[in-house]
Structure formats: structure tokens, C-alpha cells
Amino acid sequence: MSRKKESSTFLGLVFVEKISGFILLIVGIMLAYYTNTYISDLGGIGFLLIVVGVILAALGLIIFIAKTEQD
């Protein structure tokens, strides 16, 4: 019975990992897009925010597509 409980806990963690990766991907894309849209209003920090958005999107994509293995 404990093996079944471990399996359902593992599936729950995989689900949370995929959802958090997807959310991070969406936030990164939105940050980069809206920063690019209003780059003239942001001044010098606009480029930095675009870079942060792209990094967040890349990390979200990596988390989302990573395969999680159970021992």
C-alpha cells in the first residue's frame, strides 16, 4: 500500500512541476512581449527586462519539457 501512495505522490509532484514550468513560460513570454511593446517608456531598464523575460521563458520551457523519472 505504501508503494501506491508513493506513486500517487510522485504523479502529484510531476503535475506541479509541469504546471509551474508552464506558468513560468507564460510569465516570461508576457514580460518580454510587454517590455518590447513599451520599450521607449522604460528607458535603459527595458533591455534588462527583455533579457529577464527571455531567461524566464527558457527556464519555464526546460522545466516543462524535462522528463522526470521515478526510481
Contacts in CASP RR format, 6 or more apart in sequence:
PFRMAT RR
TARGET T0000
AUTHOR 0000-0000-0000
METHOD contacts of the structure
MODEL  1
MSRKKESSTFLGLVFVEKISGFILLIVGIMLAYYTNTYISDLGGIGFLLI
VVGVILAALGLIIFIAKTEQD
7 70 0 8 1.000
10 70 0 8 1.000
13 68 0 8 1.000
14 68 0 8 1.000
17 63 0 8 1.000
17 66 0 8 1.000
17 68 0 8 1.000
18 63 0 8 1.000
18 64 0 8 1.000
20 63 0 8 1.000
21 59 0 8 1.000
21 60 0 8 1.000
21 61 0 8 1.000
21 63 0 8 1.000
21 64 0 8 1.000
22 60 0 8 1.000
22 64 0 8 1.000
24 56 0 8 1.000
24 57 0 8 1.000
24 59 0 8 1.000
24 60 0 8 1.000
24 63 0 8 1.000
25 56 0 8 1.000
25 57 0 8 1.000
25 60 0 8 1.000
25 61 0 8 1.000
25 64 0 8 1.000
27 53 0 8 1.000
27 56 0 8 1.000
28 52 0 8 1.000
28 53 0 8 1.000
28 54 0 8 1.000
28 56 0 8 1.000
28 57 0 8 1.000
28 60 0 8 1.000
29 53 0 8 1.000
29 57 0 8 1.000
31 49 0 8 1.000
31 50 0 8 1.000
31 52 0 8 1.000
31 53 0 8 1.000
31 56 0 8 1.000
32 49 0 8 1.000
32 50 0 8 1.000
32 53 0 8 1.000
32 54 0 8 1.000
32 57 0 8 1.000
35 42 0 8 1.000
35 46 0 8 1.000
35 49 0 8 1.000
35 50 0 8 1.000
35 53 0 8 1.000
36 50 0 8 1.000
39 46 0 8 1.000
39 47 0 8 1.000
39 50 0 8 1.000
42 49 0 8 1.000
END
